[in-house]
Amino acid sequence: MKPEIIISDHAGFRVVRFEIPGGVTTPQEFASAVADVEKGLPGPLPVLINGRGPVWGYGMLIHASHPTPMVATYDPRLAGYVVVATHRGDYVLGQVIPDPEA
């Protein structure tokens, strides 16, 4: 099924949450969902991505977020977001950002 993607701004970050109804989607369905929201992804705020889904879905969201100061993906084991792409010196790859909504 087509994922549901919700974008909100919180504490100086653009938070992107996605959910896949039924837990199964195709690359085409995920790409369609990203296309629906991609204009709202890049901008001046760092992007935090959170959702349970395939690696290629995360790749699509990261690509659609460019250019942005930084993109990080949520890791529940670390209870934070890990920086995976950065264009600013105050963020480094591998840095863990605490969840701003916690």
C-alpha positions as CSV (number, residue, x, y, z in Angstrom):
1,M,0.0,0.0,0.0
2,K,1.0,3.6,-0.5
3,P,2.8,5.0,2.6
4,E,1.4,7.9,4.6
5,I,4.0,10.6,5.0
6,I,3.5,13.4,7.5
7,I,5.8,16.4,7.7
8,S,5.9,18.8,10.7
9,D,8.3,21.3,12.0
10,H,9.4,20.9,15.6
11,A,12.1,22.5,17.7
12,G,14.1,23.7,14.7
13,F,13.8,20.5,12.7
14,R,11.6,19.3,9.9
15,V,10.3,15.9,11.2
16,V,9.2,13.4,8.5
17,R,7.2,10.4,9.7
18,F,6.0,7.7,7.5
19,E,3.8,4.7,8.0
20,I,3.0,1.9,5.6
21,P,-0.6,0.6,6.0
22,G,-0.5,-3.1,6.2
23,G,3.3,-3.1,6.4
24,V,3.9,-3.8,2.8
25,T,4.5,-1.4,-0.1
26,T,6.2,-1.4,-3.6
27,P,8.9,0.9,-4.8
28,Q,6.4,2.5,-7.1
29,E,3.9,3.2,-4.3
30,F,6.7,4.6,-2.0
31,A,8.0,6.8,-4.9
32,S,4.4,8.1,-5.4
33,A,4.1,9.0,-1.7
34,V,7.4,10.8,-1.8
35,A,6.4,12.7,-4.9
36,D,3.3,13.9,-3.1
37,V,5.4,15.6,-0.3
38,E,8.8,16.3,-1.9
39,K,8.2,20.0,-2.2
40,G,7.9,20.2,1.5
41,L,11.1,18.4,2.3
42,P,14.1,20.6,1.3
43,G,14.6,24.0,2.9
44,P,16.4,25.7,5.7
45,L,15.6,23.2,8.5
46,P,17.5,20.0,9.1
47,V,15.4,16.9,8.3
48,L,14.7,14.0,10.7
49,I,13.2,10.9,9.1
50,N,11.3,8.3,11.2
51,G,9.3,5.3,10.0
52,R,9.4,1.5,9.7
53,G,10.1,0.7,6.1
54,P,12.6,-0.5,3.4
55,V,16.1,1.0,3.0
56,W,15.2,2.1,-0.5
57,G,12.3,4.1,0.9
58,Y,14.6,5.9,3.2
59,G,16.9,6.5,0.2
60,M,14.1,8.1,-1.7
61,L,13.2,10.4,1.2
62,I,16.9,11.4,1.8
63,H,17.3,12.2,-1.9
64,A,14.1,14.3,-2.0
65,S,15.3,16.2,1.1
66,H,18.4,17.5,-0.8
67,P,19.5,20.2,-0.5
68,T,19.0,20.7,3.2
69,P,21.4,21.4,6.0
70,M,21.3,17.9,7.4
71,V,19.4,14.6,7.1
72,A,19.2,12.1,10.0
73,T,17.3,8.8,10.4
74,Y,15.8,7.5,13.6
75,D,17.4,4.5,15.4
76,P,15.2,3.2,18.2
77,R,18.2,1.5,19.8
78,L,19.9,4.9,20.2
79,A,16.6,6.7,21.0
80,G,17.8,9.4,18.5
81,Y,18.4,10.3,14.9
82,V,21.8,9.5,13.3
83,V,23.1,12.0,10.8
84,V,23.5,10.4,7.4
85,A,24.0,13.5,5.2
86,T,25.2,17.0,6.1
87,H,26.0,20.3,4.4
88,R,26.8,22.2,7.6
89,G,29.8,22.1,9.9
90,D,27.7,21.9,13.1
91,Y,26.5,18.4,12.1
92,V,28.8,15.5,11.4
93,L,28.1,12.1,9.9
94,G,27.3,9.6,12.7
95,Q,26.3,12.2,15.2
96,V,23.2,11.3,17.2
97,I,20.6,14.0,17.6
98,P,18.2,13.5,20.5
99,D,14.6,13.1,19.6
100,P,13.2,16.7,19.7
101,E,9.7,15.3,20.3
102,A,10.7,13.1,23.3
